[in-house]
């Protein structure tokens, strides 16, 4: 394994972990409730 392939593998793993963190944050129940709160407030105003 040469240096370029190790670098490529490291960057790929880093991007995968970043993507997994974004998905976990987006799909968390706490975030989902915060994201939908304005929708229910607008519905209550009508």
KEKOL-306891 format. One record per residue (C-alpha): residue in one letter; y negated, x negated, z negated. Coordinates in steps of 0.5 Angstrom, whole numbers, plus 500, padded with zeros to 3 digits. Example, Ala and Ser with C-alpha at 12.3 -4.5 7.8 and 13.67 -1.06 7.14 Angstrom:
2
A509475484/S502473486/
***
This chain:
46
X500500500/X493497502/X487498499/X484503504/X490508503/X489507495/X482509496/X484515501/X489517496/X484517490/X478521494/X483526496/X485527489/X478527487/X476533492/X483537490/X481536482/X474538484/X476544488/X481546482/X475546477/X471550482/X476556483/X478556475/X471557473/X470562478/X476566476/X475566469/X475572465/X468570462/X465568468/X467575472/X464579466/X457575467/X457576474/X459583474/X454585469/X448586473/X452591478/X453595472/X446595469/X443597476/X448603476/X446605469/X438605472/X440610477/
***
